[in-house]
């Protein structure tokens, strides 16, 4: 008998009955604990942005050198996101997340005590490991914590940690740094990370690895057309956004004057709109996963282009900046939802790839934005972002047309659903190329010329679901 399919993101009403086995006793407490973990890692990642001047003064280094405290964690996170799930393999994901939050607390404490920039950067490299690891595990965890009908909303809650960190975490850390010094600004997130680690260990049920990952899993994932085409589109969108967002303050100051424009208040409004956008984007993505992300790409391109035109006007810039936050707030959750449906059997592997792409694109966007800002000027950075987001929109549409669930997620030889090109080894349903090749109904000749019984005895058929829609390949 073929195994039952995994839960997928949907907004359909769940049938009445007892909760599915393995769900936590308090599902939403578990979801909030994971959201607290994402809040902690994003706050820690972005905290030096508000402390660059005091860090440079305190450690007697240049502001440019201090900027490595922002760049280094992103680069380490991009590498650790796909590697850490491979390293931990069979470990309980509750233990993994709790351990990463304890490591984050230790890294923040080391930052607070750092006597030299080398020690600070070593601690920030550990932060990068935590960022990549938490996102690789946490981003796709909602489907294991709540019933399928609530998975889209739970994913939005987990990703809301990003926006809340921008609205509350980073400004609060910046304020604490101004009042008590930058060392206390790093000590406070250490305490928060310890509290989040305790919440994770208390609220989450045991979460055994659904299937151990190997590095070979990631090239196989990229055989899925939606992932192969969708990830570069997401990279373009994120690169453009962070190129512009990193330098939006100089744009506003140049156009409006540093004294005439309450920049901090505008950015706070941007972050608050992002919280709303995260939940709105999550709800839309759960209902319309193929339409939401391209719509966000197109809207972001238009909004940023209009901001470039209106950058000299406070009246025009304020609503556009808030609208930018609202639109971008839905990017992370809609990308996760959309790409997860391409490989529903491998949510952790998809999350790891997406986290790696995100962090690489963040670093690339900041780098490109700096080069453009130093050349044509800050306003040109907005045009760059609008162009990249505009290019991403048709790429996402094309990736969506490539097909639905792909051959990336099956358990392969472990005995789950189909395998790329050979049903016999996997023992379940469909295959990436053609169900007919997998064999008939157990003997003779399957319909449409599918020959023989097939080593697994799966359902025969002249035409499979096509290259994009098999059930899965071995991700080990």
Number of C-alpha atoms within 10 A of each C-alpha: 8 13 11 9 12 11 14 20 24 21 18 11 10 11 7 6 6 6 12 12 6 12 18 20 14 13 20 17 17 25 27 20 23 33 25 26 32 27 26 28 28 20 25 30 23 20 26 24 15 18 24 21 16 18 23 17 13 15 14 12 14 13 14 10 11 24 16 16 25 20 22 19 27 29 21 22 30 27 21 25 30 30 21 21 26 19 14 14 17 15 14 15 23 23 17 19 24 24 18 24 30 21 21 31 29 20 26 27 20 22 26 20 15 17 12 13 20 10 14 22 21 18 23 27 21 21 31 30 24 29 30 31 28 30 27 28 26 24 28 23 22 26 21 19 25 25 21 22 19 20 25 28 27 28 32 31 23 26 30 28 25 26 27 22 25 24 21 15 21 23 17 18 26 20 15 18 21 15 11 10 18 25 21 19 26 26 20 18 23 26 18 18 26 21 18 26 26 15 19 26 18 14 20 24 20 14 19 14 17 15 19 19 24 17 15 12 21 18 12 19 26 19 18 28 23 28 27 16 19 25 21 17 25 26 24 25 32 29 29 32 28 22 30 29 20 17 20 23 17 17 23 27 17 15 20 18 15 13 8 11 16 14 19 11 11 18 20 17 19 25 26 20 22 29 27 18 25 31 24 19 31 32 23 21 28 26 16 17 24 23 16 23 29 26 16 23 28 19 20 29 27 18 20 27 21 18 25 23 15 17 24 17 14 17 10 14 21 22 16 22 23 21 21 25 25 26 24 26 30 29 27 24 29 32 24 24 31 25 24 27 21 30 30 26 29 26 28 26 30 30 27 30 23 28 28 26 23 25 26 20 26 23 22 22 26 20 17 18 29 18 15 19 20 11 11 10 17 25 23 18 32 31 20 22 27 28 19 23 29 21 17 27 23 16 20 27 19 17 22 23 13 22 18 24 25 32 36 36 31 32 25 26 18 14 18 24 30 34 32 25 20 23 32 23 22 27 26 27 25 32 33 27 21 24 27 26 26 34 30 27 19 16 13 13 18 23 16 12 15 23 19 19 21 26 16 21 20 27 22 29 23 16 15 19 19 17 21 25 24 32 30 34 32 27 27 19
